[in-house]
Amino acid sequence: MATTDFDIVVIGGGSGGLVVAAGGATLGAKVALVENNKLGGDCLWTGCVPSKTLIKSARVAYLMRNADRFALTPHDPTPTLPRVMERVASVIASIEPNDSAERFRALGVDVIFGDGRFIDPESFEVDGRRLRARTFAIATGSRPAIPSIPGVESVPYLTSETIFNLREAVPHLIVVGSGPIGSEMAQAFRRLGSNVTVVDIAPAILPREDPDLAAIVFRQLQSEGVDYRLSASIAKIERTPLGIRLLLREAGGAVQPVDATHLLLAAGRKANVESLRLDAAGVRVSDGRIALENGLTTTNPRIYVVGDAAGGHQFTHLAEHHAGIVLRHAIFRLKWTRPSAVVPRCTFTDPEFARVGLSETEAKNSGVDHRVYTFPLADIDRARTEGETDGMAKVVTSPRGRLLGAAIVAPHAGELIAEYALAIAHRMGAGHISASIHAYPTFAQISRRVADMRQKEALTPRTKMWIKRLFGLRGA
Ligand SMILES: Cc1cc2nc3c(=O)[nH]c(=O)nc-3n(C[C@H](O)[C@H](O)[C@H](O)COP(=O)(O)OP(=O)(O)OC[C@H]3O[C@@H](n4cnc5c(N)ncnc54)[C@H](O)[C@@H]3O)c2cc1C
């Protein structure tokens, strides 16, 4: 078997792997990139790009149907899913060249397609070649976890890997899972004309978020007609002549059937690490997760894990952040750099739900001394002009006002949260946000107004009395 020596071998050509490969080659490293399917990964083919494209079409349909809210004649666009999915495919196709093998080969990366495995702690075998390297980056991503529900294997089901291939009408979709992917898809399909039932064993949607904020998204989806079955476990799934039947055991113990034409499983994800023969490389795996030693390093110091395969938060921007750290370790030997804990995230429902840092619930559970301030979206003038007033901003601070976390439920919350991500990463306080000018009238005003709540609280009656005395003021 031919052996080639590389500086970096990247396994998996998605969000994280592509950044390691492109960055490494650009900085002068000899890089191989191994991919067992198509370059681009989940984000391009089955994740961020198709879901956000679908969500946009769904929002346009929703606005057209509800145009009377804006003093216009409403119109039912009766969206046809196959056409919308063709648009999804065309947006993917427009982005795909950025991730193509040609582009990476032109950068000098040795792109190899195939399924490979480690054969010893410093070599990976693929396509009849032995790739030896100083640094390996495992960037194989994750896949939908299939919950072990009786009957699930006997029915046709969709996952995020197949739903965007649909070219047929979806009269009634059951979504199992009310996390970010389940909530985004539930709202999008409802707006595109499907009946949608969401089933979750949890008592509330977006279970990792503060309940008061998640409730805003819940109310919106419910008002649009999404049927929720929460605190419900699935006793059995059966096939019926028209599609699927779920037997749901609801909170009181009664078993209720729910019939639908299609079923989407969106109940968790699993890292893709099983086929790599990690044992041959001395990489410890426990419970399907690679054991991490020091940020992103495995028990073999030359092998790193980036992105979803690392088993933590699963976001494209986090995979890219990991990639930057691996490059610093591999090329500049800056071994002390570690992944940042300040990771913004956004669920692209309407309204969007974005957060960075600690939630109020996490702050309470961790016992950290903290304060919480909120501000309603309805008091932001731009929200009034846009007719989108359901939402809220919340900040969690230390007792002295240092920002620990922020969450925003509002249109464009994913954009708005960037300000707080910067502020928290640089250990700023609510006062810094309050003191910076925010353009009027923008949704971003909510970021300042919620920070102002902390500043207002700092003005105690005693402080006010001193100000009045010092400056000779005559007010109450
Ligand atoms: C429906 C959905 C919506 C999402 N929306 C968002 C969003 O809005 N924002 C966001 O930040 N994140 C979103 N995500 C998550 C995001 O897609 C992932 O976090 C991101 O793609 C992870 O990047 P990665 O490099 O770890 O893995 P991937 O990008 O998935 O890349 C992994 C690559 O490895 C390849 N591979 C797998 N096994 C092997 C093997 N044995 N050998 C060689 N190659 C292999 C795969 O084919 C793939 O190309 C979404 C995910 C889903 C499913």
The ligand as an SDF file (V2000), in Angstrom:
LIG
                    3D

 53 58  0  0  0  0  0  0  0  0999 V2000
  -32.0810   20.5690    9.9480 C   0  0  0  0  0  0  0  0  0  0  0  0
  -30.8280   21.1990   10.5100 C   0  0  0  0  0  0  0  0  0  0  0  0
  -30.7450   22.5620   10.6070 C   0  0  0  0  0  0  0  0  0  0  0  0
  -29.5870   23.1500   11.1090 C   0  0  0  0  0  0  0  0  0  0  0  0
  -29.5530   24.5050   11.1940 N   0  0  0  0  0  0  0  0  0  0  0  0
  -28.4400   25.0940   11.6960 C   0  0  0  0  0  0  0  0  0  0  0  0
  -28.3660   26.4980   11.7750 C   0  0  0  0  0  0  0  0  0  0  0  0
  -29.2960   27.2110   11.3890 O   0  0  0  0  0  0  0  0  0  0  0  0
  -27.2260   27.0540   12.2700 N   0  0  0  0  0  0  0  0  0  0  0  0
  -26.1760   26.2770   12.6910 C   0  0  0  0  0  0  0  0  0  0  0  0
  -25.1640   26.8210   13.1320 O   0  0  0  0  0  0  0  0  0  0  0  0
  -26.2250   24.9440   12.6340 N   0  0  0  0  0  0  0  0  0  0  0  0
  -27.3250   24.3280   12.1300 C   0  0  0  0  0  0  0  0  0  0  0  0
  -27.3630   22.9700   12.0390 N   0  0  0  0  0  0  0  0  0  0  0  0
  -26.2030   22.1960   12.5220 C   0  0  0  0  0  0  0  0  0  0  0  0
  -25.0590   22.2060   11.5080 C   0  0  0  0  0  0  0  0  0  0  0  0
  -25.5060   21.7350   10.2650 O   0  0  0  0  0  0  0  0  0  0  0  0
  -23.9280   21.3280   12.0320 C   0  0  0  0  0  0  0  0  0  0  0  0
  -23.6150   21.7070   13.3520 O   0  0  0  0  0  0  0  0  0  0  0  0
  -22.6730   21.4650   11.1820 C   0  0  0  0  0  0  0  0  0  0  0  0
  -22.9080   21.0570    9.8650 O   0  0  0  0  0  0  0  0  0  0  0  0
  -21.5550   20.6030   11.8090 C   0  0  0  0  0  0  0  0  0  0  0  0
  -20.3990   20.6650   11.0300 O   0  0  0  0  0  0  0  0  0  0  0  0
  -19.4010   19.4350   11.0530 P   0  0  0  0  0  0  0  0  0  0  0  0
  -18.2230   19.8320   10.2410 O   0  0  0  0  0  0  0  0  0  0  0  0
  -19.1840   18.9630   12.4220 O   0  0  0  0  0  0  0  0  0  0  0  0
  -20.2110   18.2610   10.3230 O   0  0  0  0  0  0  0  0  0  0  0  0
  -20.8020   18.2290    8.8660 P   0  0  0  0  0  0  0  0  0  0  0  0
  -20.8980   19.5850    8.2810 O   0  0  0  0  0  0  0  0  0  0  0  0
  -22.0380   17.4130    8.8930 O   0  0  0  0  0  0  0  0  0  0  0  0
  -19.6970   17.4430    8.0450 O   0  0  0  0  0  0  0  0  0  0  0  0
  -19.3780   16.1020    8.2920 C   0  0  0  0  0  0  0  0  0  0  0  0
  -18.8390   15.5050    7.0130 C   0  0  0  0  0  0  0  0  0  0  0  0
  -18.1950   14.2720    7.3000 O   0  0  0  0  0  0  0  0  0  0  0  0
  -18.5730   13.3140    6.3450 C   0  0  0  0  0  0  0  0  0  0  0  0
  -18.3630   11.9890    6.9540 N   0  0  0  0  0  0  0  0  0  0  0  0
  -19.1280   11.3640    7.8740 C   0  0  0  0  0  0  0  0  0  0  0  0
  -18.5770   10.1850    8.2120 N   0  0  0  0  0  0  0  0  0  0  0  0
  -17.4270   10.0820    7.5040 C   0  0  0  0  0  0  0  0  0  0  0  0
  -16.4190    9.0970    7.4090 C   0  0  0  0  0  0  0  0  0  0  0  0
  -16.4840    7.9730    8.1220 N   0  0  0  0  0  0  0  0  0  0  0  0
  -15.3870    9.3080    6.5730 N   0  0  0  0  0  0  0  0  0  0  0  0
  -15.3080   10.4440    5.8400 C   0  0  0  0  0  0  0  0  0  0  0  0
  -16.2460   11.3970    5.8760 N   0  0  0  0  0  0  0  0  0  0  0  0
  -17.2850   11.2250    6.6970 C   0  0  0  0  0  0  0  0  0  0  0  0
  -20.0100   13.6590    6.0270 C   0  0  0  0  0  0  0  0  0  0  0  0
  -20.4120   13.1340    4.7840 O   0  0  0  0  0  0  0  0  0  0  0  0
  -19.9400   15.1940    6.0100 C   0  0  0  0  0  0  0  0  0  0  0  0
  -19.5840   15.6880    4.7420 O   0  0  0  0  0  0  0  0  0  0  0  0
  -28.4980   22.3520   11.5200 C   0  0  0  0  0  0  0  0  0  0  0  0
  -28.5650   20.9600   11.4030 C   0  0  0  0  0  0  0  0  0  0  0  0
  -29.7150   20.3820   10.9080 C   0  0  0  0  0  0  0  0  0  0  0  0
  -29.7690   18.8900   10.7790 C   0  0  0  0  0  0  0  0  0  0  0  0
  1  2  1  0
  2  3  1  0
  2 52  2  0
  3  4  2  0
  4  5  1  0
  4 50  1  0
  5  6  2  0
  6  7  1  0
  6 13  1  0
  7  8  2  0
  7  9  1  0
  9 10  1  0
 10 11  2  0
 10 12  1  0
 12 13  2  0
 13 14  1  0
 14 15  1  0
 14 50  1  0
 15 16  1  0
 16 17  1  0
 16 18  1  0
 18 19  1  0
 18 20  1  0
 20 21  1  0
 20 22  1  0
 22 23  1  0
 23 24  1  0
 24 25  2  0
 24 26  1  0
 24 27  1  0
 27 28  1  0
 28 29  2  0
 28 30  1  0
 28 31  1  0
 31 32  1  0
 32 33  1  0
 33 34  1  0
 33 48  1  0
 34 35  1  0
 35 36  1  0
 35 46  1  0
 36 37  1  0
 36 45  1  0
 37 38  2  0
 38 39  1  0
 39 40  1  0
 39 45  2  0
 40 41  1  0
 40 42  2  0
 42 43  1  0
 43 44  2  0
 44 45  1  0
 46 47  1  0
 46 48  1  0
 48 49  1  0
 50 51  2  0
 51 52  1  0
 52 53  1  0
M  END
$$$$
